[in-house]
Amino acid sequence: MAQKKTNKTSAVKPAAAPKRAAAKKATVKAEAKQPAKKAACSTKKCASAGTLTRVFVKFDAGWGNQLYIRGNGGGLSWDKGVLMQCVNDDEWLWEKKISDPQVSFKILLNDSVWACGEDLVVPVGETAWLTPSF
């Protein structure tokens, strides 16, 4: 009779093992389906991340010429210009995630010829569209 009990016990163990494995797989799948929780962000983290601010310029600079932007805020300087990205034949873009409240700027041709007019301002998170004259 002891042999029969051993056989019954060994017969039960293999049957129970796959059920446990299946239960673990189901748990993993259920966890994977749940959306990830967004972490609460502190004021310092949110401010450092910044908001995307853009300046689009519509101007045909001519072959071999480039537009630069100088200013205050958003990592800009009045002393040295930042090359704008040429996105089309006559369209230029400067964009950056900033946490400053606003950016004051001017556009320059080849970082030497200043655009006519007053300094321009774009608030954080906004997009400025302009057509300068030099």
C-alpha positions, 0 to 999 in steps of 0.5 A: 500500500505504501507503493500506491500512496507514493504513486498517487503522490508522484502523480499529483506533483506533476499535475500541480506544477504546470498549474503553478507555472500557468498562474505565474504567467497569467500574473505577469501578463496581467501586470504587463497590460496595466498602464505604467503610472506617471510619477508625480513631478516636483516643481524643480523637475518640471521647471528643469524639463522646460517647455518647447519654444520655437522661432520660425523665420521665413526668409530666403537667405540666398545660397551659402548664407545662414540665419542665426539667433541671438538674445536673452533666455533659452540659452541664447546670448547677445554676444554670439549667435546660434545657427538656426536650422534650415527646414526649407528653401526659405524657412529657418527654425530655432527650437528649445525646451526652456524654463525661462518665462520668455525669450528676447531675441533678434535674427542675424544674417551670417551672425553679423548683419542684424535684422531691422527693428526692435528686439522680439519676444516669445513667451515660453511654450509659444511659437513666433513666426516672422519675416525679417528685413536686413 
